[in-house]
Amino acid sequence: MTDHTGFFTHVRSTLGRGALSAAQTQGLARLLDAFATRRDLFDPRHQAYILATAWHETGGRMQPVTENLNYSARGLLATFPNRFSAEDAKALARQPERIANRVYASRMGNGDEASGDGWRFRGRGLVQITGRRNYRCFGIEGAPDKALDPAISTRILINGMVSGTFSGARLSDYFRPGREDWIKARAIINGRDKADLVAGYGRVFWEGLRTLSQSVCAGAE
């Protein structure tokens, strides 16, 4: 059994700023356990970037979350400038369900604004899967709240990043022998949005994961 002490010590002292909550520790441990069952995740850089993505998408909670759509009028205009006029933003401000139905209407497999699909298939999980098409890909179209189940959310995160389900880009496109691109790997999830930030998280987790291999080698002496 792998000793994760060094990994948690490293993450606690860097991203955790000296402390990790029970929920954060549990979420990290769940992913480490999942990695151990996957032969296709032998590259620690793949594991590190998955951990970094979960850390970013959950705001460091490391537990499945639901997308926060409680925008002010100013927030709507700044975040979705092509979806709201000043008048519409004022009318829909602080109404998450109506906002979701407007923002996600008629795309990602969703119906129009009146269908309610935008709200029904809003972002959930460790990686915020969004849209009817993505929920269908992962077999939970009929029960979208299953994306908040920790085991299911973990499976979605890992499978999607390995196979390229989210955007067509996959981990092996950016991390393989002779290639390493922590910045462009953000395309697996969301283009270049916060690419530098997530890359930084990835490198932290990579350093933490290296302590695991070192501890295994030390134990074999």
N, C-alpha and C positions, 0 to 999 in steps of 0.2 A: 504494500500500500504506500502510495507516494505521500511524503511529508510536505504539507502545504505551508508550513510555518514561515519559511523564508519569503514565499510569495506574499502572504498577507502582511508580513512585517514591512515589506517594500511598498506595497500599495497603501498601507496605513500611513506610512511616513511621507508619502508623496501626494497622491490624489486625495487621501483621507485627511491630510493635514494633522496627523497624529492620532486619528480615531476613525473607526468604522462601526456603524450601527450593526445590530444583529441582522436586520433586513439586508443590508449591503453585503455582509459576510455570507449570509445564506444564499443570496443571489449569485455571488461570485463562485461559491462552492458548487452550486448547481451546474454552472457552466463548465467548471473544471471537471466535474464528474461526467458530464456529457461528452466532453472532449476525449476522455479516456476510453469511451466506447466506439469512437470513430477512427477507423483506419485511414480515412482520407484526410484527417487533420493532424498528420504527423509533423507538419511544419509549424513551429511555435509562432511564426509571424502571422499565420492564418488565425491561430487561436487569439493572439494579441489583438488583431484588428477586430475580431468578433467582440471581444471584451470591451474594446474602445468604443465600438458602435453602440453597444448596450449602455455603457456608461453615459455617453452623450445623449442618446435618444430618451433615456429615462431621467435625465438630469442628475445622474449619480446615484439614483435610488437603487438601481439594479433589481427592481421588481417591475412586472408589467404595469403599464400606466395607460390611461385614456387621454387622448389629445385634448388639450385645453383650448377651447374656442370662445372663451369669454372675453372677446375683444371690445375695447372702447372704439368710438368712431375714429379717433386718430389712429388707433392701432390697425383698424381695418384698411384705412387708406394707405398706411405705410406698408402693410404686409401683402395686401391684395389690390394694388392700385388699378388693375384692369378689370376687377370684378365689382367695384362699388363706386358710385358717384358720391359726392359729398352728402347729398340728400339721402341716398340709400344707406350710407354708413351711419348716419344719424338715426335713421329709422330702425336699423337692425342691431345697433350697438347693444352689447351685453345680453344678447339672445342667442346662445350657442347653437341651438337646434336650427334656427332659421339661417344662421351664418353658415353652418355646415351644408345645409341644403342648397344654398346659393353657390358656395365656393366649389363644391364637388359635383355639381350638376352636370349631367351629360358628358362625363368622362370617366376613365378607368372602369368602364362597364356599368356605370351608374345610369339610372333614368334621369328624367328632367327634374327641375327643382321641386315640382309638386309631388314627385314620387316618394320623397323622404329618404332616398338612398344615401344622400350625402351624410345625413345624421346616422343612419343605420350602419353604414360602412365607414365611419370616421376612424381616425387613427387609434390603434390599440396595440398593446403588447410591449415587448422589449425593443421592437424596431418600428412600431407605429405603422403596421400595414394599413393601407387605405384603399377604398374602392371595392365595389362588388367583385371585379375580376380577380383581384388579389386574394380576397377571402375565398373565392371559388377555387383558386389554385391550391390553397392549403386545406381544402375540404371542410371549411366551416362557414360557407355561405349561409346555410340555414340556421346557424347559431353563432353569430359574430362575436358574442361575449366570450366564447371559448378562447379567443385570442388573449384573454386576461388570465387564463389558467397557466401557472408557471411552467408546467411540463410542456404544454402545447406551444406556449410562447417561445420557449427555449428551442424546441424543434423547428419552429418557423424561422427564427433568427438564423440558426446554423444552416439549415437546408437552403434557405433563400440565398445566403451569401456564398455558399459552396457552389450551388447550381446556377446562379445568375438569375433567379426568378424575379427579383425586384426590378432590375433595370436592364438585364441582359449582360451586365458585367459581373464577373465572378472573382473570387479571391485569387485563383491561379493566374488570372490575367496580370496581376500586380506583384505577386510574391511567388517566385519559383527560382530554381537554380540560375544564378546569373542575373536575376532581376529583382528589384525591390523598389516600390514606389508608394510610400506612405501617404503622399498627397493625392495622387490621382486615384487611389483606391476608394476615395469617397464616392466615386461614380457608381459603385456597387449599390449605394443607397440613394444618394441625393446630389448628383452632379458634383459641383465644387463647393456647395454650401458648408461653411465651417470646416473645410478640408484641413487647414493647418491645425486647428484645435483638436480634431479627432486624430490626426497624425501624431500629435504630441501625446495624447492618451495612449495610442498604440505603442509608442516607443517605451512608455512607462510600464505597460503591461508586459511587453517583450522582455524588458530587464527583469521583471518579477518572475516570469516564466523560466528564465534562465537559471534562477536559483533552484528550481525544481530538478532540472537535469543535473545540476551540480550536487544536490543532496542525494540523488539516486546513485551517482558515481561514488560519492563519499561512503555511502552505506554499503557499497559492494567491495570496498577495500578489505 
